[in-house]
Amino acid sequence: MKHKLSVDRLQPGIFISISELGWLDHPFLLNRFRLADEEQIKVLRSLGLKEVEWDPARSTVQPLPETTDREAEEEIDFSSTVLTSMLDAKRERSARVRQQREGLARSERLFEQEATGIGEILRDLGARPAESYGRAKSAVGRLVGSLLNAESVAVHLVNMKVKEPGLAHHAMNVVVLSLLLGKAAQLGEEEMRWLGLGCMFHDLGKIDVPTRVLRNSQRTAAEEQFYQAHVGYGIKHVAKLGELPVPVKNVIACHHERWDGKGFPNHLAGAKIPRLARIAAIANRYDNLCNPFDLKTAKTPSEAVSFMFRQEKDNYDPELLQLFVKAVGVYPPGCFVALSDGSVGLVVETNSGDLLHPLIMLYDASVPRNEALLLDLRETESTIEAAISPAKLPVEVVEYLAPRGRIDYYIEGVH
């Protein structure tokens, strides 16, 4: 916005910017917004503003005409106590935002601890199977019991976007995403634990497949056969865990089966595929699309959901795919988005009751990164215009919203 306008010419419907003020120096939710009523104009005057920037393209009305002989206006009696009350309410909101961000940070630390633990479990499984299996059950139990069944706690799935993504990080992502979908599908607690264990071990057989084969997107027929053998290798590795429940082994054996029968290794179709494996297949594919070996081919969370739903829907149980889209949202957590008011933000939490209005972390250079505003789009007229690839954003915006280049996924339930 480069157009300056006298406060005396403002009226409801004009889109303004007051970004020259600090966020806590005014009582409005945003620094840029469309005026809703005369009271907001009175507040602007009480702040001592003579001019503001306005955006003709985003305004629904024209400014009031200029007058050369404007009658002297009565002094506006806008009580300072009212303004103070509005500012206090904004500070209280800021405090709530800070508490919410602290909760998300705790979830991030928890995720990183669990991911490290999964790496140790997978590494030690061959040498210490009983001990590793015990640790695996404990880890899944924590995720099922302490996180997914606690409505006030976020499950924070962090994609580190490292150059060498490993089995442990992928396993952790698939465990959490599968449990999210399992909860949406109303699985019982025992099924949730089986699902978590199966997803933790689902790609264990890849340790026997050469990296060059795993990373090759143009495999020869022989290489593809070698790649597909990772399912059998995985079953071989867990065979030493004699007490492993059949549903857990079936997740490992069937996570590459497809609803249309064109998967592997057994070409199962439809309901013949064990349900937990159908859940794992969706989570596995989503994470592989977002976090491939070649990061240049990575899809944004929104692109991944759209690709699966529009291009690959025949691969998945349609009911479960619908639940997954509803759980992660049309704009899944981790999406960078452009808003209708010109702002850029990161989706941090979905709203299953209104998929188009998630919780957004806004980029605002005037607000410290650790105090970044979390905006619930249900509380404002701003809307998402488009998802944006982080590669197309200035680096300072990406670093502000996703420090150290991370893409963050938050599961609904943070309050």
Secondary structure, 3 states (H helix, E strand, C coil): CCEEEEHHHCCCCCEEECCCCCHHHCCCCCCEEECCCHHHHHHHHHCCCCEEEECHHHCCCCCCCCCCCCCCCCCCCCCHHHHHHHHHHHHHHHHHHHHHHHHHHHHHHHHHHHHHHHHHHHHHCCCCHHHHHHHHHHHHHHHHHHHHCCCCCCCEEEECCCCCCCHHHHHHHHHHHHHHHHHHCCCCHHHHHHHHHHHHHCCHHHHHCCHHHHHCCCCCHHHHHHHHCHHHHHHHHHCCCCCCCHHHHHHHHHCCCCCCCCCCCCCCCHHHCCHHHHHHHHHHHHHHHHCCCCHHHCCCHHHHHHHHHHHCHHHCCHHHHHHHHHHHCCCCCCCEEEECCCCEEEEEECCCCCCCCCEEEECCCCCCHHHCCEEEHHHCCCCEEEEECHHHCCHHHHHHHCHHHCEEEECCCCC
